[in-house]
Amino acid sequence: MSSRIDQLFDLTGRVAVVTGGAGLLGQRHLSILEEAGATVVCVDVVDSPRFPSVLVDIADAAAVSAAASEIVDRFGPVDILVNNAARNPKVEGSDAAFGRFESFSVDTWDDEIAIGLTGAFLMSQAIGPEMARRGRGVILNVCSDLAVIAPDQRLYRQAGLEEDEQPVKPVSYSVVKHGLLGLTRYLATYWAAAGVRVNALSPGGVENGQEPEFVDRLSTLIPLGRMANVDEYEGAVLYCCSDASSYMTGHNLIVDGGRTSW
Ligand SMILES: NC(=O)c1ccc[n+]([C@@H]2O[C@H](COP(=O)([O-])OP(=O)(O)OC[C@H]3O[C@@H](n4cnc5c(N)ncnc54)[C@H](O)[C@@H]3O)[C@@H](O)[C@H]2O)c1
């Protein structure tokens, strides 16, 4: 590789924090950032066996503030923050997974927003000001194709169920992801002059053991004709977090196999 390309993507000497780093995509984000030379830190409620971890519930303001201090003490000031944590409705079951709007509980709504949206707000508030003081930093908010389109509820239909029992993608998911885009644009302009860039990455669905029927249905909505492989966001994450994207801020990078083009 030429030294020019090395330079664009080199993260040597930078500290990168990924929330939800113990999860499916978080591990990949940490892995590519580490490979590019960054000192990486996994922030999650569960330990990452592979990467240095700080255990914290990002919805808890006091815990986030304490974790931010711990990170600086252990690893140094943070250059890169990836707000990636969210409740994953696919695996957590119940209301949060497929709850219909009419009966969606306010407790679930509050929980989802606390993790997906308030968590990103608190992490940005705990880490961003020091980036601004130092005159450099990158924040990447992990959104979704569902940050720009509504869920197609036909994807989740199950044979034999009454209409009012059909599972749906929960309203909280759309609201959290659309909200993160708002946070992205707000902070991008708020800190632009201070040298902190803030962008969003909107991935499409990753194939990860879902029912074949669901995968087939979703694939027909995607111009590339398939769901993503788990490693297919690594290039986009590295681009957004490195100097390769030095003139990009306030942007939503949609990597969805073309789904939102249709
Ligand atoms: N997997 C996909 O198909 C897909 C598609 C589009 C967008 N996304 C987004 O990408 C991100 C990562 O998704 P994933 O599939 O890796 O999810 P995942 O469920 O595998 O990982 C999420 C991680 O967040 C952590 N987490 C949950 N609550 C937390 C809290 N209060 N404090 C700290 N950590 C907490 C979990 O422990 C978990 O490790 C999410 O924002 C998701 O919405 C995923």
The ligand as a Tripos MOL2 file, in Angstrom:
@<TRIPOS>MOLECULE
LIG
   44    48     1     0     0
SMALL
NO_CHARGES

@<TRIPOS>ATOM
      1 N1        -27.3380   -5.9700   13.0350 N.am      1 LIG1
      2 C1        -28.0170   -5.3210   12.0840 C.2       1 LIG1
      3 O1        -28.5550   -5.9100   11.1450 O.2       1 LIG1
      4 C2        -28.1160   -3.8170   12.1410 C.ar      1 LIG1
      5 C3        -28.6580   -3.1280   11.0480 C.ar      1 LIG1
      6 C4        -28.7670   -1.7540   11.0960 C.ar      1 LIG1
      7 C5        -28.3290   -1.0780   12.2230 C.ar      1 LIG1
      8 N2        -27.8140   -1.7610   13.2660 N.ar      1 LIG1
      9 C6        -27.3660   -1.0030   14.4360 C.3       1 LIG1
     10 O2        -26.0200   -1.3060   14.6980 O.3       1 LIG1
     11 C7        -25.7840   -1.2480   16.1010 C.3       1 LIG1
     12 C8        -25.1720   -2.5520   16.5790 C.3       1 LIG1
     13 O3        -26.0670   -3.6080   16.2680 O.3       1 LIG1
     14 P1        -25.7390   -5.1290   16.6130 P.3       1 LIG1
     15 O4        -26.4810   -5.9470   15.6240 O.co2     1 LIG1
     16 O5        -24.2640   -5.3220   16.7850 O.co2     1 LIG1
     17 O6        -26.4710   -5.2740   18.0220 O.3       1 LIG1
     18 P2        -26.0870   -6.2120   19.2570 P.3       1 LIG1
     19 O7        -27.3330   -6.4130   20.0190 O.co2     1 LIG1
     20 O8        -25.3110   -7.4060   18.8050 O.co2     1 LIG1
     21 O9        -25.1080   -5.2840   20.1120 O.3       1 LIG1
     22 C9        -25.5880   -4.2230   20.8790 C.3       1 LIG1
     23 C10       -24.6860   -4.1010   22.0960 C.3       1 LIG1
     24 O10       -25.1500   -2.9930   22.8970 O.3       1 LIG1
     25 C11       -24.9880   -3.3610   24.2430 C.3       1 LIG1
     26 N3        -25.8790   -2.5760   25.0880 N.ar      1 LIG1
     27 C12       -27.2260   -2.7020   25.2250 C.ar      1 LIG1
     28 N4        -27.6610   -1.8720   26.1730 N.ar      1 LIG1
     29 C13       -26.5810   -1.1930   26.6320 C.ar      1 LIG1
     30 C14       -26.4090   -0.1980   27.6360 C.ar      1 LIG1
     31 N5        -27.4520    0.2690   28.3410 N.pl3     1 LIG1
     32 N6        -25.1600    0.2770   27.8720 N.ar      1 LIG1
     33 C15       -24.1010   -0.2040   27.1600 C.ar      1 LIG1
     34 N7        -24.2170   -1.1440   26.2070 N.ar      1 LIG1
     35 C16       -25.4360   -1.6380   25.9600 C.ar      1 LIG1
     36 C17       -25.3620   -4.8330   24.2750 C.3       1 LIG1
     37 O11       -24.8650   -5.4680   25.4430 O.3       1 LIG1
     38 C18       -24.7220   -5.3370   22.9880 C.3       1 LIG1
     39 O12       -23.4020   -5.8210   23.2070 O.3       1 LIG1
     40 C19       -27.1280   -0.9170   16.7370 C.3       1 LIG1
     41 O13       -27.2320    0.4710   16.9330 O.3       1 LIG1
     42 C20       -28.1290   -1.3760   15.6920 C.3       1 LIG1
     43 O14       -29.3450   -0.6990   15.7880 O.3       1 LIG1
     44 C21       -27.6960   -3.1090   13.2530 C.ar      1 LIG1
@<TRIPOS>BOND
     1     1     2 1
     2     2     3 2
     3     2     4 1
     4     4     5 ar
     5     4    44 ar
     6     5     6 ar
     7     6     7 ar
     8     7     8 ar
     9     8     9 1
    10     8    44 ar
    11     9    10 1
    12     9    42 1
    13    10    11 1
    14    11    12 1
    15    11    40 1
    16    12    13 1
    17    13    14 1
    18    14    15 2
    19    14    16 1
    20    14    17 1
    21    17    18 1
    22    18    19 2
    23    18    20 1
    24    18    21 1
    25    21    22 1
    26    22    23 1
    27    23    24 1
    28    23    38 1
    29    24    25 1
    30    25    26 1
    31    25    36 1
    32    26    27 ar
    33    26    35 ar
    34    27    28 ar
    35    28    29 ar
    36    29    30 ar
    37    29    35 ar
    38    30    31 1
    39    30    32 ar
    40    32    33 ar
    41    33    34 ar
    42    34    35 ar
    43    36    37 1
    44    36    38 1
    45    38    39 1
    46    40    41 1
    47    40    42 1
    48    42    43 1
@<TRIPOS>SUBSTRUCTURE
     1 LIG1         1 GROUP 0 **** ****
